Amino acid sequence: MIDFIIVGRGLAASVIAHTFHQNNISFKIIGNHDLSNCSKAAAGIWNPIVFKRMTKSWLADELISYLNTFYKDVEYKSRTKLITQRAIIKPFVEEQEKILWQKKVKSELSDFLDPEIHDANSAELKNCKLTESYGLVEHSGNLNVSEFLKATDALFEKNLMDEVFDHSQLNVNEKLISYKDITANNIIFCEGYLVKNNPYFNWIPLKPAKGETIEISAPQLKLKDHIFNKNGFIMQFANDNFKVGATYEWNDLTEEPTKKALVELEQKLSQMISCKYQIIAHQAGVRPSSIDRRPIIGLHPEYKKLFIFNGLGTKGVMLAPYFAKKFVNFYLQKEDLPKEVNAERFYSLYANKKT
Ligand SMILES: Cc1cc2nc3c(=O)[nH]c(=O)nc-3n(C[C@H](O)[C@H](O)[C@H](O)COP(=O)(O)OP(=O)(O)OC[C@H]3O[C@@H](n4cnc5c(N)ncnc54)[C@H](O)[C@@H]3O)c2cc1C
């Protein structure tokens, strides 16, 4: 008998699988890539700063320190390059922004902002629309999420069942879980926004947000070592190819790329670059954001063998490794889960649903 069935095949399930493996927790992954496009569409950027408010992102110090350790370990095991550390260029559009930046450099953001104000004249930035000067965010970068998912599939090939999980075939009793011919001590659901189809956890309060990105070919653009952020982002992912994003939409929750988002993304792009480009791909996915913008992790209120790891929202790359570790500490060491992420905070919704 194995310790856990992991349901899902995206970023959450993959990070949980690596963390279980590191802690000698046996598991079988049951998941299919085609049901949700979210992790595959992700740009994979981690950014310690919330630009809108010029504040530090929640738990940025802890999350970034741990994500580097975690993804480097997967790089080593899979012999695949997965992460790229690169600073984020933040152009100053108004003098006020520069003044605020300089203030923050000297106070709470000193660990994450380069103190220098840079002039927009380097060769790398030719064809980027920078009017005057810019600041640099440090300790940022990106995970190649698609490669990470492929590397995970390859490493855990023997633990993988590539299929759609059918909740009606799950048997739950006090001592064990069984699904078809598999028996396990526990099951953890990492289904992203598709948790809405899970009869055990469809009460968790997600507020999913559709997002779209485009990929362009722009041979005249020399932006290689940085991510450029100006009301959107542009980032190189291969030779002359760049990813541009992203949009937010809360009403249309299909995974179809839309004309509306394409127009919005091209508008963002026109504010960021001045050279010719060709669109080579257009992707859409639905982010599993929660109503309080924090992950939802932990135990089912009634069935003590059922667990959830969800609500990664817009920041899965940063959040998943640190909270997968917290989950394992909770499971093995009986450490409390941080209350901000513990599924317990929503147990009243389950109780209401039952009555
Ligand atoms: C356009 C866009 C850009 C983004 N950019 C970034 C970014 O730059 N940085 C960042 O950190 N985050 C980003 N995100 C968010 C990030 O993608 C998410 O936080 C993360 O991918 C969520 O992962 P997940 O595994 O919880 O969900 P999902 O990716 O939705 O994965 C769920 C998985 O479970 C499978 N599944 C579900 N139900 C079943 C079932 N019944 N049977 C079998 N399999 C099932 C699905 O097919 C899928 O493989 C972006 C998202 C979008 C849409």
The ligand as an SDF file (V2000), in Angstrom:
LIG
                    3D

 53 58  0  0  0  0  0  0  0  0999 V2000
   -1.6060   33.1630  -18.5690 C   0  0  0  0  0  0  0  0  0  0  0  0
   -1.0660   32.7530  -17.2270 C   0  0  0  0  0  0  0  0  0  0  0  0
    0.1610   33.2500  -16.8250 C   0  0  0  0  0  0  0  0  0  0  0  0
    0.6900   32.8770  -15.5770 C   0  0  0  0  0  0  0  0  0  0  0  0
    1.9130   33.3490  -15.2230 N   0  0  0  0  0  0  0  0  0  0  0  0
    2.4420   32.9830  -14.0360 C   0  0  0  0  0  0  0  0  0  0  0  0
    3.7300   33.4350  -13.6590 C   0  0  0  0  0  0  0  0  0  0  0  0
    4.4040   34.1570  -14.4000 O   0  0  0  0  0  0  0  0  0  0  0  0
    4.2240   33.0500  -12.4400 N   0  0  0  0  0  0  0  0  0  0  0  0
    3.4940   32.2390  -11.5910 C   0  0  0  0  0  0  0  0  0  0  0  0
    3.9860   31.9110  -10.4900 O   0  0  0  0  0  0  0  0  0  0  0  0
    2.2580   31.8000  -11.9290 N   0  0  0  0  0  0  0  0  0  0  0  0
    1.7260   32.1600  -13.1150 C   0  0  0  0  0  0  0  0  0  0  0  0
    0.4830   31.7220  -13.4570 N   0  0  0  0  0  0  0  0  0  0  0  0
   -0.2820   30.9620  -12.4550 C   0  0  0  0  0  0  0  0  0  0  0  0
    0.1680   29.4990  -12.4030 C   0  0  0  0  0  0  0  0  0  0  0  0
    0.0380   28.9770  -13.6840 O   0  0  0  0  0  0  0  0  0  0  0  0
   -0.6860   28.7440  -11.3650 C   0  0  0  0  0  0  0  0  0  0  0  0
   -0.4690   29.2700  -10.0750 O   0  0  0  0  0  0  0  0  0  0  0  0
   -0.3640   27.2530  -11.3260 C   0  0  0  0  0  0  0  0  0  0  0  0
   -0.0600   26.7510  -12.5760 O   0  0  0  0  0  0  0  0  0  0  0  0
   -1.5170   26.4650  -10.7320 C   0  0  0  0  0  0  0  0  0  0  0  0
   -1.1580   25.1100  -10.7690 O   0  0  0  0  0  0  0  0  0  0  0  0
   -2.1590   23.9630  -10.3290 P   0  0  0  0  0  0  0  0  0  0  0  0
   -1.4220   22.6940  -10.4810 O   0  0  0  0  0  0  0  0  0  0  0  0
   -2.7780   24.2890   -9.0170 O   0  0  0  0  0  0  0  0  0  0  0  0
   -3.3590   24.0390  -11.3770 O   0  0  0  0  0  0  0  0  0  0  0  0
   -3.4340   23.5400  -12.9120 P   0  0  0  0  0  0  0  0  0  0  0  0
   -2.2930   24.0460  -13.6780 O   0  0  0  0  0  0  0  0  0  0  0  0
   -4.8040   23.8780  -13.3870 O   0  0  0  0  0  0  0  0  0  0  0  0
   -3.2510   21.9830  -12.8100 O   0  0  0  0  0  0  0  0  0  0  0  0
   -4.2830   21.0810  -12.4900 C   0  0  0  0  0  0  0  0  0  0  0  0
   -3.8950   19.7640  -13.1320 C   0  0  0  0  0  0  0  0  0  0  0  0
   -4.7630   18.7400  -12.7070 O   0  0  0  0  0  0  0  0  0  0  0  0
   -5.2720   18.0630  -13.8520 C   0  0  0  0  0  0  0  0  0  0  0  0
   -6.6000   17.5820  -13.4690 N   0  0  0  0  0  0  0  0  0  0  0  0
   -7.6160   18.3000  -12.9490 C   0  0  0  0  0  0  0  0  0  0  0  0
   -8.6820   17.4960  -12.7150 N   0  0  0  0  0  0  0  0  0  0  0  0
   -8.3080   16.2450  -13.0690 C   0  0  0  0  0  0  0  0  0  0  0  0
   -8.9490   14.9720  -13.0830 C   0  0  0  0  0  0  0  0  0  0  0  0
  -10.2300   14.7920  -12.6730 N   0  0  0  0  0  0  0  0  0  0  0  0
   -8.2490   13.8990  -13.5550 N   0  0  0  0  0  0  0  0  0  0  0  0
   -6.9860   14.0220  -13.9680 C   0  0  0  0  0  0  0  0  0  0  0  0
   -6.3150   15.2020  -13.9870 N   0  0  0  0  0  0  0  0  0  0  0  0
   -6.9770   16.2970  -13.5510 C   0  0  0  0  0  0  0  0  0  0  0  0
   -5.2730   19.1240  -14.9490 C   0  0  0  0  0  0  0  0  0  0  0  0
   -5.2960   18.6060  -16.2460 O   0  0  0  0  0  0  0  0  0  0  0  0
   -3.9380   19.8100  -14.6450 C   0  0  0  0  0  0  0  0  0  0  0  0
   -2.8730   19.0610  -15.1650 O   0  0  0  0  0  0  0  0  0  0  0  0
   -0.0550   32.0300  -14.7060 C   0  0  0  0  0  0  0  0  0  0  0  0
   -1.2770   31.5210  -15.1360 C   0  0  0  0  0  0  0  0  0  0  0  0
   -1.7900   31.8750  -16.3830 C   0  0  0  0  0  0  0  0  0  0  0  0
   -3.0990   31.2990  -16.8260 C   0  0  0  0  0  0  0  0  0  0  0  0
  1  2  1  0
  2  3  1  0
  2 52  2  0
  3  4  2  0
  4  5  1  0
  4 50  1  0
  5  6  2  0
  6  7  1  0
  6 13  1  0
  7  8  2  0
  7  9  1  0
  9 10  1  0
 10 11  2  0
 10 12  1  0
 12 13  2  0
 13 14  1  0
 14 15  1  0
 14 50  1  0
 15 16  1  0
 16 17  1  0
 16 18  1  0
 18 19  1  0
 18 20  1  0
 20 21  1  0
 20 22  1  0
 22 23  1  0
 23 24  1  0
 24 25  2  0
 24 26  1  0
 24 27  1  0
 27 28  1  0
 28 29  2  0
 28 30  1  0
 28 31  1  0
 31 32  1  0
 32 33  1  0
 33 34  1  0
 33 48  1  0
 34 35  1  0
 35 36  1  0
 35 46  1  0
 36 37  1  0
 36 45  1  0
 37 38  2  0
 38 39  1  0
 39 40  1  0
 39 45  2  0
 40 41  1  0
 40 42  2  0
 42 43  1  0
 43 44  2  0
 44 45  1  0
 46 47  1  0
 46 48  1  0
 48 49  1  0
 50 51  2  0
 51 52  1  0
 52 53  1  0
M  END
$$$$
